[in-house]
Amino acid sequence: MTDNLESLFDSAESLSPRLAWMRKHGIMIDSDYRDDWDGEERPFIAYVPYKVQAFGDTEDEALSALASKLNIKMWNE
Protein backbone atom coordinates (compact mmCIF):
# COMPACT_ATOMS: atom_id res chain seq x y z
CA MET A 1 0.00 0.00 0.00
CA THR A 2 2.78 2.43 0.90
CA ASP A 3 4.53 1.80 -2.44
CA ASN A 4 1.40 2.79 -4.32
CA LEU A 5 1.07 6.03 -2.38
CA GLU A 6 4.73 6.92 -2.90
CA SER A 7 4.47 6.43 -6.65
CA LEU A 8 1.23 8.41 -6.75
CA PHE A 9 2.89 11.46 -5.19
CA ASP A 10 6.35 10.96 -6.68
CA SER A 11 7.09 14.21 -8.49
CA ALA A 12 10.05 16.51 -8.76
CA GLU A 13 10.16 19.40 -6.31
CA SER A 14 9.68 22.75 -8.02
CA LEU A 15 10.89 25.81 -6.11
CA SER A 16 10.33 29.44 -6.98
CA PRO A 17 13.49 31.33 -8.01
CA ARG A 18 13.53 33.07 -4.62
CA LEU A 19 13.22 29.84 -2.62
CA ALA A 20 15.86 28.13 -4.78
CA TRP A 21 18.22 31.07 -4.16
CA MET A 22 17.56 30.96 -0.41
CA ARG A 23 18.21 27.20 -0.28
CA LYS A 24 21.41 27.54 -2.34
CA HIS A 25 22.83 30.10 0.10
CA GLY A 26 21.41 28.55 3.30
CA ILE A 27 19.25 31.61 4.00
CA MET A 28 16.36 31.52 6.46
CA ILE A 29 13.74 34.20 7.12
CA ASP A 30 11.47 34.86 10.07
CA SER A 31 8.95 37.49 11.10
CA ASP A 32 8.22 39.31 14.35
CA TYR A 33 11.80 38.96 15.55
CA ARG A 34 12.64 40.18 19.05
CA ASP A 35 16.31 40.88 19.70
CA ASP A 36 17.36 39.35 23.02
CA TRP A 37 20.20 41.89 23.38
CA ASP A 38 18.27 45.15 23.12
CA GLY A 39 14.66 43.94 23.31
CA GLU A 40 13.84 45.71 20.05
CA GLU A 41 11.22 44.13 17.83
CA ARG A 42 11.90 44.03 14.11
CA PRO A 43 9.40 43.03 11.43
CA PHE A 44 11.65 40.59 9.50
CA ILE A 45 15.03 38.92 9.93
CA ALA A 46 16.93 37.14 7.18
CA TYR A 47 19.89 35.08 8.30
CA VAL A 48 22.38 32.34 7.63
CA PRO A 49 22.36 30.37 10.89
CA TYR A 50 25.36 31.07 13.11
CA LYS A 51 26.91 33.43 10.54
CA VAL A 52 25.15 36.67 9.65
CA GLN A 53 21.76 38.35 9.97
CA ALA A 54 19.99 41.37 8.52
CA PHE A 55 16.71 43.11 9.23
CA GLY A 56 14.04 44.85 7.19
CA ASP A 57 10.49 46.15 7.29
CA THR A 58 9.57 43.61 4.59
CA GLU A 59 10.88 40.16 3.69
CA ASP A 60 12.47 41.53 0.52
CA GLU A 61 14.21 44.34 2.42
CA ALA A 62 15.65 41.85 4.91
CA LEU A 63 16.80 39.55 2.09
CA SER A 64 18.33 42.45 0.18
CA ALA A 65 20.23 43.64 3.26
CA LEU A 66 21.51 40.11 3.87
CA ALA A 67 22.58 39.66 0.23
CA SER A 68 24.50 42.92 0.52
CA LYS A 69 26.26 41.70 3.69
CA LEU A 70 27.09 38.38 2.01
CA ASN A 71 28.14 40.13 -1.20
CA ILE A 72 25.90 37.93 -3.36
CA LYS A 73 23.43 38.78 -6.10
CA MET A 74 19.73 38.56 -5.39
CA TRP A 75 17.65 35.90 -7.13
CA ASN A 76 16.13 38.52 -9.43
CA GLU A 77 19.35 40.23 -10.54
Beta strands, then each sheet from edge to edge (+ up, - down):
strand 1: 28-34
strand 2: 41-48
strand 3: 52-56
sheet 1: 1+ 2- 3+
end
